[in-house]
Amino acid sequence: MHRLFVALRPPPDIRRRLSESMGGVPHARWQEDEQLHLTVRYIGEVDRPMAEDVALALGQVHAASPRVAIQGVGAFDKKGRVDALWAGVAPQDDLARLHKKVDQALVRLGLAPEGRAYLPHVTLARIPRSAGIGPAIDRWLADHAAFSSEPFAFSHLTLYESHLTGEGARYEPVARWALD
């Protein structure tokens, strides 16, 4: 089985800025440079024939290159416990259109449509369940609330395979397509 997702990779200077914001939250698993991406659509586990069909379908998606800027930070929580820290992006209209096109291409293959609301972001850290670090997270969020970047464009849509390891996920680019 292949665990897949579709993403956009920020340019090197933006990834460097994102990396500079990392730190100050004990026990957080900060993302490495090769892990920094903006997910367009999570696919999940599929067999090899479906993975090949996904790659063919994504190659037919034509979309404008989204132009955005990093704008602010946030946290995801599950049942009142923060499990991830992220950087937001704006504007989101072009990203939402790209997400819809990718989702439609995958639904035509027989995959289930995306069930969650689409919130474009770049995950910066994963927070372990055992970490009781609420004050440090609150401080990090306050210290980085105004985090922003100059506008930049995403030039390629990339299909990734995710490999789970004891140290977290490792992302392997499988295929890449230029955006218009």
N, C-alpha and C positions, 0 to 999 in steps of 0.2 A: 504494500500500500504506500501511497505517496501523499504526504500532508502538505497541501498547497495553499498559497495565497498570492494575490496580485497587489503590487505596490509601486510606489514612486520613490525614487531615491533622491534626497536633497543633494545639491552640489557640495563639493568639498568645503568651501568657505562657510557654508551654512552648518554643515556637520561639525566643523570646528567650533563655531559659536555655540551650538547645542552642547557639545562636550564641555565647554568652559562653564556651563551652568550647572554641571553635575557635581554633587558633593554636599556634605553637610547634613545628610540623613543617615544615621548609623544603621547598619545592616541592610541598607538598600542595595539591590543588585543593579548598578548603573549599566546602561547599554554600552557596548563597544561600538566603535565606528562602523564596523560592517553590519551591525544590527539596526542602525538608524534608518528608518523608512516611514513612509506614510501609507498605511494599508488602504487600498481601494476596495478590495473585496476578499474576505476570507472564504476559502473553498472547503478546506478540511481534507479528510482522507478519501482518496479515490484510487481505483486500480489503474494499472498501466495504460490500458486502452482509453479509459476516460481521461487520464492525464494527457495523453497525446491529442485527444479531441479538444481538450481545454486549450492547449497550446495553439492548435489550428484555429479555433474560434477567436482567440484573443488576437491573433495575427490579422484578423479581418476587422477589428475595432479601429475606427478612425475618429480621432478627436483632436481638438486644439490642445496645445501645450499649456497646462494650467499655470498661471502666474499668480503667485501668492507671496505673503510675508509671514514670518513667525510673529504671532501676536498673543502674548500671555501664556500662562501655564495653568494646569489644573490637576485634579486627582480623580481617579476612578475608585469607587468603593463598592464593596459587596457586603450587605448586611451591616453597614456602619463601620466597616474596617477598610481603610485605604489599602489597595493592592497594586496601584500603579500611579506614577507621576508622568505628566505629559506636557508637551508644548503644543499650543494651538496654532492654527493657520487661518488667514483671512486674505481675500474674500473666499468664500466656499462655493460659489455658484458653479464655476467651471469644474471643480472637483466633484460636486454632486451630479453634474451631467455625465462626467466620465464614469463615475460609480454606476449610474443608471445604465449606460451603454454596456459596461462590462457585465453587470448583473443580467441584463437581457440576453446577452450572448451566451451566458452560462445556463440560463433557464431554458433556452432553446435546445441545449444539449441534454436536458432532463434533470439538471441539478435544481434543488429547491431554491426559491428566491431568497434574497437576504431578508432575514426576519427582524433585524435590529435597525434602529434609526442610525443613519450614517453621521458620524461625528469625526471629521478629518482631524488627525493629530499625529504627532510623532512621540511614541513612547520613549521616555528617558530612563525610567527606573521601574523595577518590580520590587514590591515590598513583601518580604516573607510573612507568613501568617503569624509566626511566633514573635515578631518584632513589636514591642509596645512602645512606639516612637511617635505618638500623636503630636506632642509639642514640637518636635524637630520637623515634622511634615508641615505643620502650621507655619513655622518660622520660614521654611524653604519656600512655601507658596507665597507668603507675604514678601519675602526678599526678592522674588522673581516675578511678581505680579506684572510688572511693566516690561518684561522681557520681550524684545522685538528684533526684527531684522529688516534689512532693505528688501524690496521685492525681488523675487527670483522666479525662474521658470523650471518646471520639471520637464526634462527633454525626452524621457523614455518611460514606457510602461514595462514592468518586469514581472515575470512569473517566478516565484520563489518556491523552493521546497524547504520545509522546516524539519530539522532533525533535533529531537529532544535528547539532551544529555544531562548528566548529573549537575553540571554547572549552568544549566539553562539551555535555551534553544540556540541552534546554529542555523543560519539561513544561507541557502545555496541558490544563486540565480540559475534558473533553468533555461529561460528564453527572455529576449528583450526586443521591444519594438519602439521605433522612433515615433514620437507624437508630432502632429502637423504643426 
